């Protein structure tokens, strides 16, 4: 864990890595079957179902990261895109190719959606569409190899769109501009939702398209812009007090939402989750007392692995379920297996390979 702690130095925002842990844990919990919590009580069953909102956490964080890298790190648009796409492709492409080879040699398919949407066939065309991040164009491509990859299509879509808007000066990181685009994307998300329900468009396709999630990325960018303003407006003592209060309130609200998930429509629950993450990104500071709720060593360690963990966990769950049926056993063994392979992926691909490629890209003129 020591190496991870040394590598994490993000100007008072190390807690964001802890948020990534929460996001990936929520996703893992629902995909692994809930560790027996569904049968324990209504509240714990709600908590398992709430796991579907883990992706909203990732999207808001991604918005924050887009603004941070372009404004704080002063990345050019072209270099920003290269760095971000290299970052996600280094882990994603080997997994896609591995699963394609496994399918071709053994017929084994990890994603159940491949049977539902593609009659249990992984075509070369499907693989290639995945690798250019255009799976959202057709429901049969979006999520049918790994079972979680639809989110990467959304990520790349907003890397390009928001990066371009910033590059052209239309979204400069100023509060007024960010609010304008937040309202635009909120309206777009409502329109998409209304059209999909009124005209009975395939709900899976709607959920996997990028248009509904734009406001979440903008919320992350808005948190970045306001955070800088707040930091400049208050002294360290007041910042710590604000951080403690906001962090405690946000986490209590988050737990309340997660334990009462059935009382909220899915889109409302996702929106509230995005708002809570926005509050945390805006107010939480690493040096405040309550930041340990997000900034502890376990959260930082697993949060550092979260991207590899996210892409690999479905494979591990599939393997474990071949040998174990009992829900808690599936949860525990697949969690430990995913943690192990994610650590290897992180060290080899996300650290060694990525740092070299990133350095090469940033040095190019």
Buried (B, 14 or more C-beta within 10 A) or exposed (E): EEEBEEEBEBEBBBBBBBBBBBBBBBBBBBBBBBBBBBEEEEEBBBBBBBBBBBBBBBBBBBBBBBBBBBBBEEBEBEBBBBBBBBBBBBBBBBBBEEBBEBBEEEEEBBBEBBEEBBEEBBBEEBBEBBBEBBBBEEBBBBBBBBBBBBBBBBBBBBBBBBBEBBBEEEBEBEEEBBBBBBEEBBEBBEEBBEEBEEEEBEEBBBBBBBBBBBBBBBBBBBBBBBBBEBEEEEEEEEBBEBBBEBBBBBBEBBEEBBBBBEEBEEBEBBBBBBBBBBBBBBBBBBEBEBBBBBBEEEBBBBBBBBBBBBBBBBBBBBBBBEEBEEBBBBBBBBBEBBBEBBBEBBBBBBBEBBEEBBEEBEEEE
